[in-house]
Amino acid sequence: MGERTAHVVAGDIGETLTSLATTIRERRGASVEDSYTARLFANPDKALGKVAEEAAEVIMAAKDEDHDHLRYEAGDLLYHLLVVLDLHEVGLDELAGELNARMR
């Protein structure tokens, strides 16, 4: 478990995910020595493993009914999921279309 984030302020999830996806895309070509995201792009199996690991941590935090820990681990899961989606060229707009189609 990572260190919990202090002083979290509510934000706009759409803007945040869009900004994060843009940052992830920009780090695709960064140096692996300088960027954790670049290291994940260089090792797709590690990125996939991190999605599984973070999903398990979300489950544990939820079972513990630990609000702050759940929020923290959900952030980790979303970040790693966005990396995997970018690896496979699934953009947020395409993901939104998938979710929108399911709500009809």
C-alpha positions in Angstrom: 0.0 0.0 0.0 1.2 3.5 -0.9 1.2 6.5 1.3 -2.3 8.1 1.5 -2.8 11.4 -0.2 -3.4 14.3 2.1 -5.7 17.3 1.5 -7.7 15.7 -1.4 -10.1 18.2 -3.0 -13.0 17.1 -5.3 -12.5 17.7 -9.0 -14.0 17.0 -12.4 -13.4 13.4 -13.3 -13.7 14.0 -17.0 -11.1 16.8 -17.0 -8.8 14.8 -14.7 -9.0 11.6 -16.8 -8.4 13.6 -20.0 -5.4 15.3 -18.6 -4.0 12.1 -17.2 -4.5 10.3 -20.5 -2.7 13.1 -22.3 0.2 13.0 -19.9 0.4 9.2 -20.3 0.5 9.5 -24.1 3.2 12.2 -23.9 5.4 9.9 -21.7 5.2 7.0 -24.2 8.4 8.2 -25.8 10.2 9.4 -22.6 13.3 7.8 -21.2 12.8 4.7 -19.2 15.3 6.0 -16.7 13.3 9.1 -16.1 9.7 8.0 -16.4 7.8 5.2 -14.6 5.1 5.4 -17.3 7.8 4.9 -20.0 9.0 1.8 -18.1 5.4 0.4 -18.2 5.2 1.1 -22.0 8.6 -0.8 -22.4 7.2 -3.7 -20.4 3.5 -4.4 -21.2 3.4 -7.5 -19.0 4.4 -5.3 -16.0 1.6 -2.8 -16.9 -0.9 -5.7 -17.0 0.4 -7.1 -13.8 -0.1 -3.7 -12.1 -3.7 -3.6 -13.2 -4.3 -6.9 -11.6 -2.4 -5.9 -8.4 -4.2 -2.6 -8.1 -7.6 -4.2 -8.7 -6.9 -6.6 -5.8 -5.9 -3.7 -3.6 -9.2 -1.9 -4.5 -11.1 -5.0 -3.4 -9.2 -5.2 -0.1 -9.7 -1.6 0.7 -13.4 -1.9 -0.1 -13.7 -5.0 2.1 -12.0 -3.1 4.9 -14.5 -0.2 4.4 -11.5 2.2 4.3 -12.7 5.2 2.4 -9.4 7.0 2.0 -7.5 3.8 1.1 -10.2 2.8 -1.4 -9.9 6.3 -3.1 -6.1 6.0 -3.1 -6.1 2.5 -4.7 -8.8 3.4 -7.2 -6.5 6.2 -8.4 -3.7 3.7 -8.9 -6.0 1.3 -10.7 -7.3 4.0 -13.1 -3.8 5.2 -13.8 -2.5 1.7 -14.7 -5.7 0.9 -16.7 -5.2 4.1 -18.7 -1.6 3.0 -19.5 -2.9 -0.4 -20.7 -5.6 1.2 -22.8 -3.1 3.5 -24.4 -0.8 0.5 -25.1 -3.6 -0.9 -27.1 -4.7 2.4 -28.6 -8.1 2.5 -26.9 -8.8 6.2 -26.3 -11.0 7.8 -23.7 -13.5 8.8 -26.4 -13.8 5.2 -27.5 -14.2 4.0 -24.0 -16.9 6.6 -23.4 -18.6 5.4 -26.5 -18.6 1.8 -25.1 -20.0 2.9 -21.8 -22.6 5.2 -23.5 -23.8 2.3 -25.7 -24.4 0.2 -22.6 -26.6 2.8 -21.0 -29.2 2.7 -23.9 
